[in-house]
Structure formats: C-alpha cells, structure tokens
C-alpha cells in the first residue's frame, strides 16, 4: 500500500485543515512549533494508523511515549504528527482533546473502557427488519450513545422486507422517545434523503449495530459505488457475516464524514450512567413522583414508577430492562474499582455466608 495517496479517492478535495477541525483544536495545536502537522485518524492497524492530512492520507506509527502512558488513538481522533518525510518518518506524538467519545465496557472479563471512535456529532444506530430487531438491545445502544455526547438516530434498514413498516417504526419509536427513527432501504436507496440533515460538510456520523444490518451497504449507497465489502446474512438464523473488520473513516463527496464500525457482538455499558437516564426518560420522569428519593422501583410503597406500570403507562418489560441495565452499571463500576477477581471472591463469600446461615437455621452442622 502506498504511503501517500490523494484524498480525492476518498471523495473530498484537499483543504487547509482536515474535516471537522474547529477553533478549539486550532488552539490546542498552536502549542506545537516546528515539524509538526495535524491530522485525523482514518483507520488503525495495531501500532500503525492511516492519517488524513491536508491533501493526502499517510501512514504513521504511534510514539513509544504515548504507548507507555496508555494513550491510544482511535478512528476519528485528531492527532499531532512529528512529520519528517525526508527521513521517511511520521509519528503520532499526541492526541488532541476529544469533543465526544463513543466507548463501551471492555468486552469479556476485562475492566475499564474500550473507546470505539471519537469526535462524533451523530451516531446512527442501525437495526433491520427481521430477527435483528430487538427493543431491549436498542435501549442498550441508546444508553451508550447518549453517554458518548453525540446525538443518536435510529435507522430501520431493509424496510422493503417488512409487511407493515409503519407498525415496526412505531414499535421502535415507543422506546426511542424524541430520538428520530428513520425507515429506509440501503440496498434500494429508499429513504436515504431523510439522512441529509445529519450529513453536513465537516460533521461526523458513526454507524453502529449488529453484523448483517446493512452498515456497509449504507456506506456504498452514500458513495453510489462498492466502497465496502458486503455479504448476505445467513438464512438459518438471519445473523450477519462480519465483512467490516476494521473501523474506518470515509469522506463523502459533500465533505461529511462517516465512520463505519464492525458489527458489535457484545455491547457492555461501561461508565454510561448519564446515558441511562436519557435512554429511559419515561421512567425518570415518573420517578420524580416517588415517595422516597432513593426509590429503586422494586417494591417500595408509594413508587410512582410501579404505579405507572400497573396502569399500563410504562411496559413492564421496559422497567425490567431498566433494572437490568442499572444492575449492570453498578457491577461495571465495582469491577472497575476493585477488579473482577476480587469482586468474584466477594460474591462467593456472600454466597457461603448465606449457605452457612441457612444450615444454622435448619439445625444442620
């Protein structure tokens, strides 16, 4: 792969600064004098990144100093490059302040946060007609997206396969609150015009969702050509095949920026407590009328949320989802503070104490 190729191949002409640049970034970058240039991360491959700079895309390594302190650039980051082309060297030496940041809890048994993309204006949560459509998963996505600082928009793709697209859209809207829900078909390009308000020059949109929902097809529709590889979903379970394996930033012909993400199998909440309240505004609003300020909405007397569920104003399964995500946030917080192994030990210690008390109550040794 060539180290330098023209940005016209990515759909945008050269410019003085990279797309998305603003006064705050200019101020932060002004501290650097000499052979330094600013760029934006297009993609990352282990310790090497592709960086968009004015007029070109170049490859750059990550400085050892950044790696030692655990600062890792992600797609969408604005970075400072030590640019020494005469030596054939470009190194990322710093990451400029992030305006917004999409992250999730580290997958598996890890603790902490995994940053997926940075400096986003809007996040398209892409779902599709069929088995992928899951309101509880959408609530989880909304919680994470709200926590990022970007604005969520839900895209219902493959609408041409729906018997009653209006009914499905209303079903999603019932849990989305004020979040726009846009039905479309990326393959036939029906409904794409409704995305224009979010695809403005210099603004950044990220796509997230499961494999097979049509994120890459949507990218191709934006460019009107096969930019991203796509594959059919499996017919037996309608699950998607991973065709996008690397997060990547694309420049649309009008100067808007779109970041494609691989399908997400596991979306842990991490530190998304702020996002939870925004994702469940109906429950939060009802909770203001609870008798007790610290009401957990389980079995407390005078709980306005339970009253709303009983009266059919809030679906019971939505409250169950709220409880589940709340418990997960508490667990993630504890895991981050004291570590998973210690947390597991405490859990089993509590179980042992409970068993011991039970045996004593039953008169067993």
N, C-alpha and C positions, 0 to 999 in steps of 0.2 A: 504493500500500500504506500502511495506517495505521501511524503511528509506534508506537502502543501498542495492544496487544490482549491480552485476558485469557489467562492460561496454561491455563484450562480447555479452550480449543480445542486445546491440545497434550496434554491428557489428565492434568493434575495441578492441584491446588488451590494457592492462594498459600501462602507459607511465610516464616519469618523469614530463612532463608538459602536459597540455591539448592541443588538436589540435588547431592550429592557433597561438600558442604562439610565440613571437618574442623577439628580444633584447630590443625593446622599452618598452614592457610590463615587461620584467625582470628588467629593470632599475627602472621603476615606482614601482614595487612590492618590490624592495630591501629596501625601507624605512621601511618596516614592520618587526619587530622582535617579537619573542615570539610565542604564539599560533595562528598564522595566516597562512592560506593557500590560494592559488589562485584557482579559478575555473571559469567555463563558464556556463552561464545561458542556460539551455535546454528548460525550459518552465516556465511560470509564472501563478499562480492562486491567484489573489487578492494580499495578502500580503505574500504569500509563494511561493518560487521558487524551482524548481528542478535544482541542480547544478552538472555539470560534474567536478569531481576532478580526479586526477590520480588514476585509478583503480576502480572507483565507481561513482555512481550517488547518491547524498544525497539531502535531503530537508533542506531548510534554510529560516528563516524569514528575514524580512528587518528591519534594525535598526530604531528606532524612530527618531534618529538624521537625517538620510537620508530622511525619510518621511517628517520631518518638513521643510527641505530646498527644498523639491520638486524634489529630485533626485530619479528617478525611474529606476531600472534595467529592461532591455528588453532582449528578446531572442538574443543570440549572444554576449552579454556583457561579458567581463572578469571582475570578481569581487574579492574582498578581503573578506574572511570569518574569523570571530573570531571563531575558532574551539575548542570547549570544549566537546568532546564526553563523557568524564567521567561524565559531568553534563547533558548529553543529549541535548546539545545546540550548534547550529550553526547559526550564524547571519551574514548577509551581512552588512559590515560596510563601504564599499566604492566601487565605480565603477572606474576601471582603464580607462585611456584615450581611446576614441573611434577613430579608424582609419578611418572608413567610417560609415555613418548613414543613413538608409532609413527612411524617415519621410514624412508625408503629413499634410496638413492643418487640424486642428481639425474639425471633422465632425459636422454637424448641425450648431447651432448658436455660437459655441464656437470660441475663437480666439487662436492663438498660434499654436504650432506644436504637432503632435502626432507621437512619434517615434515608428516605427514598428519593426525594427531589426537593429543590429549593427555589425560592423567589417566584412563587406561583400567584397568579391573580385569580384563576378559576380552576376548579377540578371537576372534570366530567366523570361522574360515577356511571360506568356503562354496565347495564344489565341487558338481558334479552328475553324475548318471549320463549316460553318453554320451561324446562326443569331448572334453569339457572335462576329464574325469578323467585326471590326469597326475601320477604319483607324484613325478617329478622337480620339477615345479612346486610340489607340496605341500611338498617338502623345502626349497625356496627360501622359501616363505611361512613355514614353521616357523622358519627361521633368523632372518628379520626380526622375527617376532613375539616369539620368545624374547629377542631383543636389546632389545625395547621395555620389558621389565619386566612386561608383562601376561601373563596365563595364556592359552595357546592352547587352542581346542576346534575340532575339525574337524566340519563339518556336511556330510553327504552328502545333497543335496537331490534331488528328483524320483525318489525310491526306488520309486515306483509304476510307473516305466517300466523297472525292472530285472527281468531274468529270474531272477537269483539274487542278491537283495540281501545275503544273508549272506556270500557269496563276495566280493563287492565290498567290503563293510565289512572283512572280514578282510584283504583285499589292502591297504587303506589302513592298517589297524592295524599291519601288518608294518613300516611305515616310521615310524609315529607314536609308537612307544614307549609311554610312560604317558599320552600325550595322549588324552583321550576322543574317540571317533569316533561321532557320532550320526546314524543314518539317519532321514530324515524326508521329508515332502512338504509344502512350504509351501502349495501350492495346495489340497490336501485337508485340511490341518492334522493329518495323521497324524504322530505322533512329537513334536509340539510340547511335550507335557508334560515330556519329558526335558530341556528347556531351562530349566525353572523354577528349578533350583538356582543358575543363573547370572544370573537376572533378579530380583535382590533390590532393595528400595527403597534408593535412594541410590547403587547400584552402576552402573558404566558399562560397556557392552558395545559394541564396534565390529564392523561386518561388513566383511570384505574378500574379494575374489575377482574372477574374470573377469566380463565382461558376460554376461548371459543365464543365470547360475546360480541366479537367484531371490532375490537380496538384497531387492529392493523388494517382491516378493511376500511375503517373510517379514515385512517391516515391516507390510504390510497385514494379514497374519494375526494379528500381535500386537494390532492395534487392532480387528480384525474389521470393517474398512472400508477403502475405497480411499484411503489416505493418499498413497501414492507411485504414480506412473505406471508401468505395466509394458507390455512388448511381447513378442511371440513371438520365439523365436530364428529365424535363417534356416535354412530346411530343407536347403539345399545343403551347408552346412558346419557346421551346428549352432552357429554363433557368435552371440553375443548382440548386440542393438542397445543402444546407450547410451541408457537412459531417465533415469538419475540423472546429472545433470551437475554438481551441487554437493553437497559434503559437508554433512550436516545432522544436527543433534541432535534426538532425539524423546524426549518423556517418556511412558512407558507409564502406563496407568491406576493401576498399583500403586506408582508412584514410581521404578521403574527407568529408566535412561537408555540409549537405543540410538542409535548413530551410524551412519548409512548412508553408504557411500563409493561413488563412481562406479567402474565396472569398471576394473581395473588392467591395462593392456596390457603394461607394462614394469615389472618389479619388481627393480630393481637393489639389491644388498645394502648398499651404503654401508659404514658402520662397524658391521658386525654380527658381528665375530669372536667375541664372547662367545656369541652365539646359535648359531653354527655347532657348537660343542662340544655344546650342549644338543640340537640337532637330530639329531646323529649319535652318540648315547651308546654304541651298539654298537661303533663304530669307535674311539671314545675309550677305552672300556674295554679293548678288545683291545690298543690301543697301549701300555698300561701294561706289557705283557709283551715289547715290542720290545727287541732287544739294545741299540740306540742310542736315547738320549733324544731326539735330533733327527731320528729316522727320518721320512722323508717318505712311506713306504709305496708306493714305486715299485718299486725293485729291490734294496733293501738286504738283505744277509744277516741272518738272524735276525729278520725282520719278522713279528711275530705277526699283524698285520692281513692280510698276504698269505697267511699260513698259514690264517687263518680263511676267507678267500675260497676257497682251494684245497679246503678241507674242506666247503665249502657252508654255512658258518655265517653268512657275510655275502655277499649277492649281489654279483657283480662290477659290475653296473650301479650299485649303491649306492655302491661305492667310487669309481667313475668320477665320479659326481655330487659326491661329497665333494671329489675333486681339482679338479673344475671350479669349484666354489664357493670353494675355498681360493685357487685362482689368481685368481679374480675379486676376492676380498677384497684380495689383495696388489696387484693392479692399481689398485683403487679407492683404496687407501692411497697408492700412489705418485702417482696422478693428483691426489689432494687436496694432497699435499705439494709437488709440483714443477710441477703444471699439465699439462694434456693436451697442449698443443703441444710443450712441451719433452720430454715423455715420448715422443711420436711421433718427434721428431728423434733421441732416443737409440736408439729401436728401429730406425729406418732406418740409423743409424750402425753399429749392431751387425751388421745385415744386410750392409752394404757391406764391413765388415771381414771377415766370413765369406767373401764372394764373392772378395775380394782374396786371402785365404789359399788358397782353393780353386784359383784360377788359378795362383798361385805353385807350389802342389803339382803341378799338371798341366803346369807348364812353359810356361804361356801368358803373354803380355805383359799 
